[in-house]
Amino acid sequence: MASEQSASSAMALRFDLKSIGLGVLSFVVGISLWWLASASNATPLPGPIEVLERFGRSIGTGQLWIDIRASIGRVLAGFLLGSIIAVPVGFLMGWYRVARGLIDPWIQFFRVIPPLAIIPLAIVTMGIDETPKIFVIFLAAFLSAVVATYQGVVSVDKTFINAARVLGAKDWVIFTKVVVPASTPFILVGFRIGLGSAWATVVAAELIAAQSGLGFRMQQGQLYYDLPVIFVSLITIGVLGLIMDRLVVLAEQRLTIWQERV
């Protein structure tokens, strides 16, 4: 048994090292292609060194930290609020047919309307402060998480549910011990999609009405044709989004340790 665990740990370590190596290689290739594109006369792209210098200046003046705090605050507020409400609604839809019939048409209706299209309406009805920005982020995160949660519930193998019933389990026990664990991978996938939607939405909201934030800073860069500023904001959004996504993946690995993985 000990030898099997040792072999499994060694294999996992080799897999992690291989993944890290591939990630570093991908990063180097990407930066090289960017440098080649900026060095040619075919594109007006700023080079990596120029963008890195602008990073340093933005950090030195404190402006980048202000924009990061503003955008992260909006993303987290909308995402957490949307996810917290989406999970029980998704379970309700998946577990009760009546609730599904009442709620699902509205979910599908709002799903086909891009959250970006609601931004003008939100600004007109809620003003230009933080409320409309957080609302549209909430909507984007909610729709992603509620659909994933609902799909997780209806995808639970009925054999497990029937076996639990045969063993005398009540509905609440079946729900908490069978349905919730089996739905967790779907819910976490919905969280990952919701995070991406939240970042896309906050950038669009800040382009329309904001005085700070990474999207607002990109708009300023566009107005003054300051490409390094745009790149700084884009890269910052990508890095922050990647970190948040990795945190959700880490939570998924801990919460679904029972699940077989390739």
Backbone as CSV, one residue per row, in Angstrom:
resi,resn,N_x,N_y,N_z,CA_x,CA_y,CA_z,C_x,C_y,C_z
1,MET,0.836,-1.206,0.000,0.000,0.000,0.000,0.869,1.254,0.000
2,ALA,1.928,1.243,0.841,2.809,2.406,0.922,3.525,2.641,-0.397
3,SER,3.937,1.534,-1.053,4.623,1.677,-2.333,3.698,2.232,-3.399
4,GLU,2.422,1.834,-3.363,1.455,2.353,-4.334,1.231,3.847,-4.128
5,GLN,1.130,4.268,-2.861,0.946,5.692,-2.584,2.170,6.490,-3.010
6,SER,3.361,5.918,-2.783,4.588,6.602,-3.187,4.659,6.757,-4.701
7,ALA,4.283,5.698,-5.412,4.285,5.756,-6.875,3.270,6.772,-7.378
8,SER,2.100,6.813,-6.723,1.067,7.774,-7.128,1.526,9.205,-6.881
9,SER,2.210,9.438,-5.737,2.703,10.779,-5.432,3.782,11.206,-6.421
10,ALA,4.664,10.270,-6.769,5.718,10.574,-7.737,5.131,10.908,-9.102
11,MET,4.098,10.162,-9.498,3.454,10.423,-10.785,2.774,11.793,-10.783
12,ALA,2.116,12.125,-9.664,1.460,13.436,-9.561,2.482,14.562,-9.620
13,LEU,3.649,14.344,-8.968,4.698,15.365,-8.985,5.239,15.569,-10.392
14,ARG,5.456,14.470,-11.106,5.939,14.582,-12.491,4.918,15.300,-13.359
15,PHE,3.635,15.012,-13.133,2.583,15.681,-13.911,2.557,17.167,-13.626
16,ASP,2.717,17.559,-12.332,2.723,18.975,-11.965,3.924,19.692,-12.576
17,LEU,5.095,19.055,-12.514,6.286,19.665,-13.092,6.148,19.828,-14.596
18,LYS,5.547,18.832,-15.230,5.326,18.920,-16.678,4.370,20.054,-17.006
19,SER,3.305,20.201,-16.224,2.338,21.276,-16.452,2.983,22.640,-16.271
20,ILE,3.813,22.764,-15.219,4.500,24.041,-14.978,5.448,24.346,-16.138
21,GLY,6.180,23.334,-16.591,7.105,23.534,-17.713,6.386,23.962,-18.976
22,LEU,5.249,23.335,-19.255,4.477,23.720,-20.437,3.939,25.142,-20.300
23,GLY,3.540,25.509,-19.071,3.051,26.871,-18.858,4.138,27.902,-19.084
24,VAL,5.348,27.630,-18.576,6.471,28.550,-18.787,6.810,28.653,-20.267
25,LEU,6.832,27.506,-20.955,7.121,27.512,-22.387,6.082,28.327,-23.152
26,SER,4.813,28.142,-22.811,3.747,28.892,-23.472,3.913,30.384,-23.242
27,PHE,4.278,30.773,-22.019,4.485,32.181,-21.685,5.627,32.771,-22.521
28,VAL,6.742,32.036,-22.600,7.902,32.528,-23.359,7.549,32.684,-24.834
29,VAL,6.853,31.704,-25.387,6.465,31.780,-26.798,5.540,32.976,-27.033
30,GLY,4.579,33.185,-26.122,3.648,34.298,-26.275,4.348,35.644,-26.241
31,ILE,5.273,35.819,-25.280,6.013,37.073,-25.182,6.882,37.274,-26.425
32,SER,7.476,36.199,-26.921,8.315,36.302,-28.123,7.507,36.733,-29.322
33,LEU,6.325,36.155,-29.498,5.464,36.540,-30.621,5.026,37.991,-30.483
34,TRP,4.723,38.404,-29.272,4.350,39.797,-29.032,5.504,40.725,-29.400
35,TRP,6.723,40.385,-28.973,7.887,41.216,-29.279,8.123,41.299,-30.786
36,LEU,7.962,40.169,-31.480,8.145,40.172,-32.929,7.092,41.041,-33.607
37,ALA,5.852,40.952,-33.142,4.781,41.758,-33.738,5.019,43.239,-33.511
38,SER,5.503,43.606,-32.314,5.744,45.022,-32.027,6.982,45.540,-32.758
39,ALA,7.949,44.652,-33.031,9.177,45.079,-33.705,8.974,45.314,-35.191
40,SER,7.952,44.660,-35.751,7.687,44.853,-37.179,6.945,46.166,-37.390
41,ASN,6.964,46.641,-38.604,6.280,47.891,-38.941,4.821,47.669,-39.324
42,ALA,4.394,46.405,-39.282,3.037,46.091,-39.737,1.983,46.476,-38.698
43,THR,2.375,46.527,-37.417,1.410,46.837,-36.359,1.948,47.959,-35.469
44,PRO,1.034,48.750,-34.882,1.471,49.835,-33.985,1.562,49.383,-32.527
45,LEU,1.686,48.080,-32.292,1.671,47.582,-30.928,2.901,48.041,-30.150
46,PRO,2.727,48.393,-28.886,3.893,48.693,-28.044,4.608,47.402,-27.668
47,GLY,5.894,47.464,-27.444,6.664,46.288,-27.098,6.552,45.933,-25.622
48,PRO,6.986,44.728,-25.243,6.926,44.315,-23.835,7.691,45.253,-22.906
49,ILE,8.845,45.751,-23.340,9.638,46.642,-22.485,8.888,47.945,-22.228
50,GLU,8.278,48.490,-23.269,7.525,49.742,-23.130,6.345,49.567,-22.185
51,VAL,5.652,48.454,-22.312,4.512,48.193,-21.430,4.981,47.966,-19.996
52,LEU,6.114,47.278,-19.834,6.652,47.046,-18.494,7.034,48.371,-17.823
53,GLU,7.600,49.284,-18.595,7.935,50.596,-18.044,6.676,51.343,-17.607
54,ARG,5.607,51.237,-18.399,4.358,51.895,-18.022,3.754,51.251,-16.775
55,PHE,3.911,49.933,-16.654,3.497,49.250,-15.425,4.184,49.883,-14.223
56,GLY,5.498,50.045,-14.325,6.253,50.610,-13.221,5.783,52.010,-12.867
57,ARG,5.522,52.834,-13.883,5.062,54.193,-13.619,3.673,54.203,-12.976
58,SER,2.785,53.315,-13.462,1.423,53.257,-12.916,1.430,52.792,-11.471
59,ILE,2.310,51.843,-11.167,2.417,51.380,-9.785,3.029,52.464,-8.907
60,GLY,4.038,53.158,-9.444,4.701,54.203,-8.676,3.780,55.345,-8.300
61,THR,2.904,55.738,-9.219,1.969,56.826,-8.935,0.770,56.365,-8.102
62,GLY,0.591,55.061,-7.998,-0.537,54.536,-7.241,-1.816,54.423,-8.028
63,GLN,-1.824,54.877,-9.292,-3.041,54.855,-10.089,-3.508,53.436,-10.379
64,LEU,-2.558,52.543,-10.646,-2.936,51.163,-10.964,-3.624,50.496,-9.783
65,TRP,-3.121,50.760,-8.568,-3.748,50.154,-7.390,-5.168,50.669,-7.194
66,ILE,-5.384,51.935,-7.474,-6.736,52.505,-7.355,-7.683,51.826,-8.332
67,ASP,-7.238,51.664,-9.579,-8.074,51.015,-10.590,-8.326,49.552,-10.252
68,ILE,-7.292,48.861,-9.756,-7.459,47.451,-9.392,-8.474,47.304,-8.262
69,ARG,-8.351,48.127,-7.240,-9.296,48.047,-6.117,-10.723,48.315,-6.578
70,ALA,-10.891,49.302,-7.452,-12.235,49.633,-7.921,-12.847,48.476,-8.708
71,SER,-12.090,47.898,-9.635,-12.619,46.820,-10.475,-12.840,45.545,-9.676
72,ILE,-11.876,45.186,-8.825,-12.032,43.965,-8.026,-13.221,44.094,-7.075
73,GLY,-13.399,45.270,-6.480,-14.539,45.460,-5.589,-15.862,45.241,-6.300
74,ARG,-15.977,45.773,-7.508,-17.215,45.596,-8.264,-17.413,44.146,-8.680
75,VAL,-16.343,43.502,-9.148,-16.445,42.111,-9.588,-16.834,41.199,-8.431
76,LEU,-16.161,41.346,-7.297,-16.444,40.472,-6.159,-17.852,40.697,-5.618
77,ALA,-18.282,41.946,-5.547,-19.623,42.233,-5.033,-20.689,41.599,-5.921
78,GLY,-20.590,41.823,-7.231,-21.584,41.265,-8.138,-21.507,39.755,-8.238
79,PHE,-20.284,39.226,-8.300,-20.106,37.781,-8.448,-20.591,37.029,-7.214
80,LEU,-20.199,37.483,-6.031,-20.607,36.789,-4.807,-22.116,36.861,-4.615
81,LEU,-22.684,38.020,-4.859,-24.134,38.162,-4.711,-24.865,37.263,-5.708
82,GLY,-24.408,37.266,-6.966,-25.050,36.432,-7.976,-24.917,34.954,-7.674
83,SER,-23.744,34.516,-7.220,-23.512,33.098,-6.942,-24.309,32.629,-5.734
84,ILE,-24.350,33.469,-4.694,-25.075,33.093,-3.482,-26.559,32.885,-3.765
85,ILE,-27.126,33.726,-4.614,-28.547,33.587,-4.949,-28.764,32.487,-5.974
86,ALA,-27.818,32.291,-6.891,-28.002,31.340,-7.979,-28.036,29.893,-7.496
87,VAL,-27.206,29.557,-6.512,-27.120,28.160,-6.075,-28.456,27.652,-5.515
88,PRO,-29.082,28.326,-4.548,-30.382,27.813,-4.078,-31.461,27.845,-5.152
89,VAL,-31.440,28.860,-6.020,-32.434,28.898,-7.101,-32.228,27.727,-8.054
90,GLY,-30.967,27.414,-8.383,-30.685,26.281,-9.259,-31.106,24.960,-8.640
91,PHE,-30.849,24.786,-7.333,-31.292,23.572,-6.654,-32.812,23.486,-6.650
92,LEU,-33.461,24.613,-6.427,-34.925,24.639,-6.418,-35.483,24.229,-7.774
93,MET,-34.904,24.747,-8.841,-35.355,24.401,-10.184,-35.121,22.924,-10.496
94,GLY,-33.978,22.400,-10.077,-33.666,21.017,-10.392,-34.424,20.010,-9.561
95,TRP,-34.814,20.390,-8.350,-35.428,19.437,-7.428,-36.950,19.432,-7.524
96,TYR,-37.543,20.581,-7.847,-39.007,20.692,-7.905,-39.446,21.086,-9.314
97,ARG,-40.283,20.273,-9.919,-40.754,20.536,-11.280,-41.584,21.813,-11.362
98,VAL,-42.372,22.081,-10.321,-43.202,23.289,-10.332,-42.319,24.531,-10.359
99,ALA,-41.293,24.542,-9.507,-40.376,25.681,-9.491,-39.662,25.810,-10.830
100,ARG,-39.304,24.673,-11.420,-38.636,24.713,-12.729,-39.552,25.348,-13.773
101,GLY,-40.822,24.959,-13.765,-41.749,25.507,-14.744,-41.977,26.994,-14.570
102,LEU,-41.924,27.478,-13.314,-42.161,28.892,-13.057,-40.926,29.753,-13.339
103,ILE,-39.751,29.244,-13.012,-38.534,30.057,-13.063,-37.782,29.923,-14.379
104,ASP,-37.764,28.715,-14.929,-36.917,28.460,-16.101,-37.214,29.378,-17.286
105,PRO,-38.484,29.679,-17.628,-38.713,30.595,-18.762,-38.043,31.951,-18.577
106,TRP,-38.053,32.464,-17.352,-37.421,33.762,-17.099,-35.902,33.665,-17.199
107,ILE,-35.349,32.560,-16.721,-33.900,32.365,-16.826,-33.487,32.328,-18.295
108,GLN,-34.216,31.571,-19.085,-33.867,31.466,-20.503,-34.090,32.785,-21.240
109,PHE,-35.097,33.533,-20.801,-35.358,34.837,-21.415,-34.191,35.790,-21.193
110,PHE,-33.725,35.878,-19.959,-32.628,36.807,-19.660,-31.284,36.282,-20.159
111,ARG,-31.161,34.974,-20.339,-29.905,34.430,-20.833,-29.587,34.907,-22.244
112,VAL,-30.612,35.092,-23.067,-30.368,35.487,-24.452,-30.174,36.992,-24.589
113,ILE,-30.361,37.725,-23.497,-30.108,39.164,-23.511,-28.724,39.398,-22.923
114,PRO,-27.777,39.891,-23.682,-26.440,40.116,-23.131,-26.503,41.118,-21.975
115,PRO,-25.799,40.847,-20.886,-25.779,41.822,-19.775,-25.316,43.202,-20.223
116,LEU,-24.467,43.250,-21.255,-24.005,44.546,-21.743,-25.160,45.380,-22.286
117,ALA,-26.182,44.690,-22.831,-27.326,45.424,-23.371,-28.175,46.046,-22.275
118,ILE,-28.023,45.558,-21.036,-28.814,46.074,-19.931,-28.127,47.257,-19.259
119,ILE,-26.854,47.473,-19.574,-26.110,48.558,-18.928,-26.777,49.915,-19.122
120,PRO,-27.168,50.312,-20.357,-27.833,51.627,-20.499,-29.098,51.739,-19.665
121,LEU,-29.914,50.663,-19.637,-31.138,50.690,-18.837,-30.811,50.795,-17.352
122,ALA,-29.792,50.056,-16.915,-29.412,50.096,-15.500,-28.932,51.481,-15.100
123,ILE,-28.191,52.145,-15.977,-27.677,53.478,-15.663,-28.826,54.485,-15.594
124,VAL,-29.780,54.368,-16.520,-30.907,55.301,-16.541,-31.776,55.138,-15.299
125,THR,-32.003,53.885,-14.887,-32.921,53.630,-13.771,-32.237,53.660,-12.399
126,MET,-30.924,53.391,-12.350,-30.236,53.296,-11.062,-29.189,54.376,-10.836
127,GLY,-28.970,55.211,-11.834,-27.976,56.259,-11.682,-26.614,55.827,-12.204
128,ILE,-25.605,56.647,-11.914,-24.268,56.382,-12.448,-23.264,56.023,-11.351
129,ASP,-23.771,55.668,-10.171,-22.850,55.281,-9.100,-22.529,53.792,-9.216
130,GLU,-22.243,53.126,-8.128,-21.817,51.726,-8.157,-22.972,50.750,-8.380
131,THR,-24.178,51.130,-8.070,-25.308,50.204,-8.118,-25.523,49.576,-9.495
132,PRO,-25.605,50.350,-10.587,-25.830,49.699,-11.889,-24.679,48.799,-12.312
133,LYS,-23.451,49.155,-11.972,-22.310,48.319,-12.334,-22.380,46.972,-11.628
134,ILE,-22.653,47.017,-10.333,-22.740,45.775,-9.566,-23.941,44.958,-10.014
135,PHE,-25.025,45.623,-10.383,-26.223,44.897,-10.812,-25.970,44.091,-12.078
136,VAL,-25.339,44.691,-13.077,-25.121,43.960,-14.325,-24.104,42.828,-14.119
137,ILE,-23.137,43.026,-13.220,-22.201,41.941,-12.898,-22.944,40.819,-12.172
138,PHE,-23.797,41.194,-11.239,-24.632,40.208,-10.542,-25.440,39.387,-11.540
139,LEU,-26.049,40.045,-12.513,-26.883,39.349,-13.488,-26.049,38.360,-14.311
140,ALA,-24.875,38.784,-14.753,-24.020,37.904,-15.549,-23.586,36.689,-14.745
141,ALA,-23.159,36.903,-13.499,-22.713,35.784,-12.663,-23.876,34.886,-12.273
142,PHE,-25.015,35.475,-11.967,-26.192,34.705,-11.566,-26.638,33.753,-12.669
143,LEU,-26.735,34.236,-13.891,-27.227,33.406,-14.984,-26.292,32.234,-15.261
144,SER,-24.993,32.456,-15.166,-24.045,31.362,-15.384,-24.147,30.313,-14.285
145,ALA,-24.209,30.766,-13.037,-24.216,29.833,-11.910,-25.539,29.097,-11.776
146,VAL,-26.648,29.764,-12.056,-27.943,29.115,-11.864,-28.152,28.012,-12.899
147,VAL,-27.733,28.244,-14.125,-27.871,27.210,-15.160,-26.975,26.019,-14.846
148,ALA,-25.745,26.283,-14.400,-24.823,25.194,-14.067,-25.347,24.379,-12.882
149,THR,-25.879,25.062,-11.861,-26.412,24.355,-10.706,-27.615,23.501,-11.089
150,TYR,-28.506,24.070,-11.855,-29.682,23.322,-12.318,-29.272,22.095,-13.124
151,GLN,-28.309,22.276,-14.024,-27.847,21.157,-14.839,-27.194,20.084,-13.969
152,GLY,-26.492,20.507,-12.928,-25.886,19.539,-12.021,-26.925,18.689,-11.303
153,VAL,-28.017,19.316,-10.876,-29.059,18.582,-10.155,-29.754,17.575,-11.074
154,VAL,-30.134,17.997,-12.264,-30.854,17.088,-13.160,-29.944,16.026,-13.764
155,SER,-28.628,16.210,-13.648,-27.697,15.229,-14.199,-27.278,14.169,-13.187
156,VAL,-27.755,14.276,-11.948,-27.415,13.272,-10.935,-27.957,11.913,-11.375
157,ASP,-27.118,10.915,-11.276,-27.516,9.557,-11.676,-28.697,9.098,-10.821
158,LYS,-29.791,8.777,-11.488,-30.997,8.356,-10.768,-30.784,7.061,-9.997
159,THR,-29.784,6.275,-10.399,-29.500,5.035,-9.668,-29.110,5.332,-8.230
160,PHE,-28.316,6.393,-8.036,-27.899,6.761,-6.684,-29.103,7.178,-5.842
161,ILE,-29.995,7.947,-6.446,-31.179,8.413,-5.719,-32.082,7.242,-5.363
162,ASN,-32.318,6.347,-6.315,-33.172,5.187,-6.049,-32.559,4.264,-5.006
163,ALA,-31.225,4.107,-5.065,-30.562,3.264,-4.066,-30.708,3.854,-2.675
164,ALA,-30.598,5.167,-2.569,-30.763,5.815,-1.267,-32.189,5.648,-0.756
165,ARG,-33.154,5.734,-1.639,-34.551,5.559,-1.229,-34.790,4.126,-0.744
166,VAL,-34.222,3.167,-1.451,-34.379,1.770,-1.051,-33.804,1.541,0.347
167,LEU,-32.709,2.242,0.659,-32.076,2.102,1.972,-32.798,2.898,3.056
168,GLY,-33.891,3.575,2.669,-34.714,4.269,3.658,-34.387,5.732,3.863
169,ALA,-33.575,6.315,3.010,-33.203,7.716,3.165,-34.378,8.628,2.823
170,LYS,-34.538,9.661,3.601,-35.578,10.650,3.336,-35.084,11.652,2.290
171,ASP,-36.012,12.497,1.812,-35.675,13.450,0.751,-34.537,14.384,1.165
172,TRP,-34.567,14.858,2.419,-33.531,15.798,2.850,-32.161,15.128,2.877
173,VAL,-32.112,13.877,3.319,-30.850,13.143,3.340,-30.359,12.899,1.923
174,ILE,-31.257,12.538,1.035,-30.882,12.320,-0.370,-30.339,13.607,-0.974
175,PHE,-31.008,14.703,-0.652,-30.591,15.984,-1.223,-29.206,16.388,-0.727
176,THR,-28.972,16.276,0.571,-27.709,16.752,1.145,-26.556,15.780,0.932
177,LYS,-26.845,14.485,0.906,-25.780,13.484,0.830,-25.536,12.951,-0.578
178,VAL,-26.499,13.113,-1.464,-26.357,12.592,-2.828,-26.351,13.713,-3.864
179,VAL,-27.402,14.537,-3.853,-27.573,15.536,-4.909,-26.534,16.652,-4.806
180,VAL,-26.344,17.184,-3.603,-25.404,18.295,-3.453,-23.973,17.899,-3.819
181,PRO,-23.434,16.792,-3.298,-22.066,16.418,-3.714,-21.946,16.148,-5.207
182,ALA,-22.941,15.492,-5.793,-22.871,15.186,-7.222,-22.980,16.437,-8.082
183,SER,-23.627,17.475,-7.563,-23.807,18.715,-8.327,-22.642,19.679,-8.167
184,THR,-21.793,19.452,-7.171,-20.718,20.396,-6.872,-19.806,20.680,-8.061
185,PRO,-19.357,19.667,-8.832,-18.505,19.994,-9.991,-19.183,20.926,-10.984
186,PHE,-20.477,20.740,-11.217,-21.207,21.617,-12.134,-21.279,23.037,-11.579
187,ILE,-21.529,23.150,-10.281,-21.636,24.472,-9.658,-20.327,25.237,-9.794
188,LEU,-19.213,24.561,-9.552,-17.916,25.227,-9.615,-17.553,25.620,-11.044
189,VAL,-17.970,24.813,-12.018,-17.790,25.214,-13.415,-18.603,26.476,-13.704
190,GLY,-19.814,26.527,-13.154,-20.626,27.732,-13.305,-19.969,28.947,-12.677
191,PHE,-19.293,28.751,-11.533,-18.559,29.855,-10.897,-17.435,30.349,-11.797
192,ARG,-16.717,29.416,-12.432,-15.613,29.818,-13.309,-16.133,30.617,-14.506
193,ILE,-17.232,30.147,-15.083,-17.824,30.883,-16.205,-18.347,32.234,-15.733
194,GLY,-18.949,32.247,-14.542,-19.476,33.498,-14.003,-18.393,34.520,-13.733
195,LEU,-17.218,34.067,-13.295,-16.115,34.995,-13.075,-15.684,35.661,-14.381
196,GLY,-15.584,34.851,-15.438,-15.235,35.432,-16.735,-16.263,36.436,-17.206
197,SER,-17.543,36.086,-17.025,-18.609,37.014,-17.417,-18.581,38.273,-16.561
198,ALA,-18.240,38.112,-15.277,-18.189,39.275,-14.385,-17.107,40.252,-14.824
199,TRP,-15.933,39.750,-15.169,-14.856,40.641,-15.625,-15.215,41.311,-16.945
200,ALA,-15.799,40.559,-17.864,-16.191,41.161,-19.145,-17.233,42.254,-18.939
201,THR,-18.149,42.022,-18.025,-19.223,42.981,-17.786,-18.721,44.226,-17.078
202,VAL,-17.830,44.054,-16.083,-17.348,45.223,-15.342,-16.539,46.141,-16.249
203,VAL,-15.774,45.563,-17.159,-15.004,46.386,-18.089,-15.945,47.214,-18.964
204,ALA,-17.000,46.577,-19.465,-17.960,47.307,-20.294,-18.673,48.388,-19.494
205,ALA,-19.032,48.076,-18.249,-19.717,49.064,-17.415,-18.810,50.253,-17.122
206,GLU,-17.541,49.997,-16.895,-16.612,51.085,-16.612,-16.307,51.911,-17.853
207,LEU,-16.486,51.316,-19.019,-16.297,52.087,-20.245,-17.392,53.130,-20.420
208,ILE,-18.563,52.859,-19.859,-19.700,53.753,-20.060,-19.784,54.806,-18.952
209,ALA,-19.676,54.390,-17.714,-19.859,55.364,-16.626,-19.007,54.960,-15.434
210,ALA,-17.840,55.566,-15.310,-16.965,55.312,-14.169,-15.918,56.414,-14.098
211,GLN,-15.344,56.585,-12.921,-14.258,57.527,-12.724,-12.971,56.816,-12.329
212,SER,-13.053,55.497,-12.169,-11.879,54.693,-11.862,-12.176,53.265,-12.276
213,GLY,-11.127,52.464,-12.343,-11.289,51.086,-12.766,-10.453,50.800,-13.999
214,LEU,-10.190,49.528,-14.243,-9.346,49.149,-15.362,-10.024,49.414,-16.705
215,GLY,-11.338,49.235,-16.768,-12.057,49.553,-17.997,-12.043,51.051,-18.281
216,PHE,-12.240,51.836,-17.239,-12.171,53.291,-17.387,-10.789,53.719,-17.869
217,ARG,-9.734,53.084,-17.339,-8.382,53.451,-17.732,-8.131,53.102,-19.197
218,MET,-8.702,51.999,-19.665,-8.559,51.654,-21.086,-9.254,52.683,-21.971
219,GLN,-10.402,53.165,-21.519,-11.097,54.194,-22.290,-10.261,55.466,-22.380
220,GLN,-9.605,55.829,-21.295,-8.735,56.995,-21.322,-7.562,56.776,-22.276
221,GLY,-7.032,55.564,-22.278,-5.955,55.256,-23.205,-6.400,55.338,-24.657
222,GLN,-7.645,54.944,-24.915,-8.176,55.035,-26.277,-8.332,56.497,-26.703
223,LEU,-8.843,57.330,-25.800,-9.068,58.731,-26.139,-7.767,59.445,-26.493
224,TYR,-6.696,59.099,-25.772,-5.414,59.774,-25.992,-4.439,58.923,-26.807
225,TYR,-4.944,57.842,-27.388,-4.145,56.938,-28.214,-2.885,56.492,-27.464
226,ASP,-3.106,56.128,-26.201,-2.010,55.683,-25.338,-2.075,54.156,-25.240
227,LEU,-1.465,53.482,-26.201,-1.551,52.030,-26.261,-0.918,51.337,-25.059
228,PRO,0.208,51.796,-24.510,0.753,51.124,-23.321,-0.229,51.081,-22.155
229,VAL,-1.004,52.150,-21.957,-2.002,52.155,-20.885,-3.051,51.082,-21.125
230,ILE,-3.481,50.950,-22.374,-4.462,49.912,-22.704,-3.892,48.532,-22.418
231,PHE,-2.645,48.312,-22.795,-2.016,47.013,-22.561,-1.867,46.734,-21.072
232,VAL,-1.507,47.751,-20.299,-1.368,47.567,-18.855,-2.691,47.104,-18.251
233,SER,-3.783,47.731,-18.642,-5.096,47.351,-18.115,-5.497,45.960,-18.582
234,LEU,-5.259,45.660,-19.858,-5.606,44.339,-20.380,-4.847,43.237,-19.655
235,ILE,-3.555,43.425,-19.492,-2.732,42.407,-18.832,-3.140,42.254,-17.369
236,THR,-3.419,43.375,-16.716,-3.836,43.315,-15.318,-5.134,42.547,-15.161
237,ILE,-6.093,42.802,-16.049,-7.361,42.071,-16.007,-7.126,40.582,-16.227
238,GLY,-6.271,40.256,-17.199,-5.986,38.850,-17.462,-5.351,38.157,-16.277
239,VAL,-4.396,38.827,-15.629,-3.710,38.229,-14.478,-4.677,38.052,-13.311
240,LEU,-5.462,39.082,-13.016,-6.423,38.980,-11.919,-7.460,37.900,-12.180
241,GLY,-7.965,37.848,-13.414,-8.933,36.813,-13.768,-8.337,35.418,-13.655
242,LEU,-7.075,35.263,-14.077,-6.412,33.964,-13.987,-6.231,33.541,-12.532
243,ILE,-5.825,34.472,-11.673,-5.645,34.146,-10.259,-6.972,33.702,-9.636
244,MET,-8.042,34.433,-9.910,-9.340,34.058,-9.367,-9.786,32.697,-9.890
245,ASP,-9.563,32.448,-11.175,-9.940,31.166,-11.751,-9.163,30.029,-11.104
246,ARG,-7.857,30.231,-10.868,-7.046,29.186,-10.222,-7.534,28.911,-8.803
247,LEU,-8.002,29.942,-8.108,-8.528,29.748,-6.763,-9.787,28.876,-6.799
248,VAL,-10.641,29.110,-7.792,-11.838,28.279,-7.929,-11.456,26.842,-8.285
249,VAL,-10.456,26.677,-9.146,-9.988,25.331,-9.500,-9.436,24.619,-8.276
250,LEU,-8.686,25.352,-7.442,-8.157,24.761,-6.220,-9.285,24.320,-5.296
251,ALA,-10.318,25.154,-5.180,-11.473,24.778,-4.365,-12.171,23.553,-4.953
252,GLU,-12.242,23.494,-6.273,-12.861,22.344,-6.928,-12.104,21.056,-6.625
253,GLN,-10.783,21.121,-6.652,-9.986,19.936,-6.356,-10.182,19.465,-4.923
254,ARG,-10.348,20.415,-4.009,-10.547,20.044,-2.612,-11.955,19.499,-2.370
255,LEU,-12.950,20.103,-3.008,-14.338,19.716,-2.757,-14.763,18.481,-3.539
256,THR,-14.064,18.169,-4.610,-14.425,17.012,-5.446,-13.261,16.031,-5.518
257,ILE,-12.622,15.805,-4.368,-11.479,14.895,-4.326,-11.884,13.469,-4.664
258,TRP,-13.174,13.171,-4.495,-13.681,11.837,-4.798,-13.813,11.584,-6.295
259,GLN,-13.785,12.625,-7.097,-14.021,12.499,-8.532,-12.773,12.014,-9.259
260,GLU,-12.950,11.058,-10.169,-11.828,10.585,-10.964,-11.413,11.643,-11.961
261,ARG,-10.100,11.821,-12.143,-9.577,12.846,-13.047,-8.623,12.206,-14.025
262,VAL,-8.564,12.803,-15.208,-7.670,12.293,-16.244,-6.243,12.769,-15.949
